[in-house]
Amino acid sequence: MAEHYFEYEVWGVNALFTDPLSRGGEKLSFPIPTFQSLIGITESIYWKPTFTYVIDDLRVLNPIQVESKAVRPFDKRLAINHNTLAYYTYLKDVRYQVRCHIEWNQQREDLAADRNIHKHAAIFKRALKAGGRRDIFLGTRECQGYVKPQPFGTGEGYYDEVASQYFGLMVHGYNYPSDTGDPMLSVRMTAPTMEDGVIHFERPEQCKIVQPIRKIKAVGGHDKNLFESVDELYDQLERGE
């Protein structure tokens, strides 16, 4: 199925791809989107439990810039006088091109009848033209994002002539039991390098550093009464509903 690549451009005023080490305090963004954050953006365009996305490549178009903003984090004690001022460090004026593809979710054999790559691809492209089926967030809810169809590699990028740039160790993504079949939730780490403005992501199973977090209880299968097949959704779009 990898021949069915999806390519799009995503941009926004700010982004916060949070470094977990800064959670609970003054949040700091990674310099580039993580594999997992791009999964979330792509799923906001179009997603079904029938498949999972694999992010192949990311192209950084704008210079990597940061800016700090003063915020008042929500206090769980719900007491105004307990609120404290914090500074979050956001990425500024971000623009990326993304190339990805879908693979069938092997943990959902009950949805095998929904595996029609051509219809899923058609729905994705239509949803992309409309700006996504759900709101696009760049790492966190306060960072609104926007998407549009764009062939990967078109236009000029700030780092097109930069041969190599190393970003160090950072989060790649999470191994969710619903995707892996393993009850253990784990986090994957990677050390990406950008070459001529493009980052080629490792596949999840290629990540060598994987840290277990905790076991998660099985949530069961999908309620068939709430499931809309790709055939039904495709027919609705063809009728303009």
N, C-alpha and C positions, 0 to 999 in steps of 0.2 A: 504493500500500500504506500510505500514511501514516495512513489512517483506523484502522489497527490499532495504536493506541497502547498501550504497556505502562506501567503506573504502579505504583510501589512505594515503600516507606519503608525506609531503611537507617540503622542507628545502631550506636554502639559507644562503649566507654570512651575510647579514644584513636584518633587517625588521624595518619598521616604521609605527606602528599602532597608528596614531597620536591622542593624547589627544586634543580634541577641544579647551580646555582652552589655549593651546599653539599655536594655529593657528594664523598666522599673525605676529609671532615673532620667537623666537627660539624654534622650534618644539621638542616635547618630546613624546616618544613612551610609550604606555601602556605596562606593563610587559608581557602581553599575547595577542594573537589575539582576537579581538572582534567577536561577533557572525556575525556582518555585514561584516567584512573583510573576514571571512571564506566563507560567501555566495559569495563574489566577486571572491575568488580563485576558488571555486567550479564551478561557472558559466563560468570561463575561460576554464575549462576542457570541459564542454558541457552544453548548455542551450538553451531553447526555451521558448517563451512566454506562451506556453501551461501549464507550471508548475512552481512552486517555490520550492526552497530548504529549508529544515529545518535541521539545524546543531544540532545533538544530543550530541555528546561527542568530547572532545579535549584531547589528551594525550601529555604532554610536555616531550620530550625525553632528550633534552640538558639542561644544567644549564642556568638559566636566567641571562644573562650578558648584559651590555650596554657599548657603546663607543660613544664619541662625535666626530663630524667631522665639520671642518670649511667649510662653503658654502657661496656662494654669491647669495642670493635670487633674482629672476627676478624682476626688477624694472619696474612697469607699466608705469613710465614716460619715459622709454626708453632712459635714460640718464646715460652714464657710470659713470659720476662723482657723481651720486646720489646713486649708489650701496653701500650697507653696508654689513659688514661681520657678519654672524650669525653662531651659533653653534647648530646643530641638534643632538639630542641624539637618537641613533639607538640601537635596539637589535642586538646582535652579535652571529653569528654561531647558527642559530635557526633550530630546527627540531621538527616536530609535526606529530602526527597521528590524522586523522579526520574520524569520522563516521557520516553519514548524510543520509537523504532520501528525496524523492520528494513528493509533494502533488499538486494536480491539482489546477490551478489558477481559482478560482470560478468567477473572474471578466471577464474571457474570455470564455464564453459559446459558442462563435462563433468558438472556436477551439476544441469543444468537440470531433469531429471526429479524432483528433490527439492524443487522450488519449490512447495510447497503452503502458502500463508500461513495457512489456517485450522487445519491440523494443527500447524504450528509455534507458532501463538498458543495453542492448547489445551495443548501440552506446556509452553510457557513458564509459563502460569498455574498449571499443576499443580506444576511445579518450584518456583515462587515460594512457593506455599502450604507446601511442604516445607522451605523455607529455603534453596533452591538445590541444584543437583546437585553442586557443589563447595564447598569452604570459602570463605567470604567474607573478604577481607582489605581493610582500609581504607588502601591505599597501600603497605603493607609487611606482611610475614608476622606480625610480632609484634603487629599491631593487628587483632584479631579483630572481624569485623562480623556483623551480623544483618539479615535482610530479611524483609518481610512485605507482602502486598497492601495497598495504601492509595491511594484516589483522590487524585489530585494537587489540592492546594489545600484539603483538609479539615483541620480543627483549627486551633489558634492557633499562630502563629509569632512569634518574638521580634522579627523585623524587618518585620512586616506593616505597620507605620505609618511605616517609614523610607522616604522617597520615593526616595532615590538614594544608592548607596554605590559608589565606584570602587575597584577593586583593583589598578590599574596593570598593567604588562606582565607576563604570565606564560605558561607553556607551555599550549598548547591540546592538542597531541597529536603523533603521528608518522605520516608517510606511509610505510606499509610496502609493499614491492613486491608482496606477495601480494594487496593490496587495490587498488593503483593501476596495476599493470602496468609501472611505471617501476622500473628496477633501482636507482635512487638512493633510499636511506633519508634522509628529511628530517624536520626538526622544525618544527612550526607554532607561532606565537606569537599571542596575543590579549590584549586589554585589557578584560575583562568589567566590566560595571556591574550591580549588583543594584538592582532597583526593587521596592519593597514586598515585599522578601524573596525575590524570584524573579530568577534569572539565566537569560536566554535565550541559549543558545550559538550561535555562528556555525557553519554547516556547514563541514566541512574545506576545501572548495574556495573558501570565502569568505574564508579567512584571508589577509591581505595580506602578512604577514611569514613567509616560509618559508626555512629555512636548510638547505642540503644537508649531509649528514654523511659518508656513504660509500656506495659501490656494494656491493650484496649479490648473491651468486651465486644463480641460480635453483635452487630446491629440488625442482622437479618436481611432478607431479600427486599426487593422493591415491591411496593404495593401495585399489583397489576391494574387495579381500578384507577390509579392515579397516573399511570404511565401512558404517554402519548407516543405512538410508534412513529418512526421516521416517515413511513408511508402516509400516515394521517397528516402530519405536519407539512410534508411536501405538497400534498394535495391542497391543503388550506392556502399555502403560499401561491400555488398556481392559480387558485381561484381568486386571489387577492384579499383573502379574509384576514 
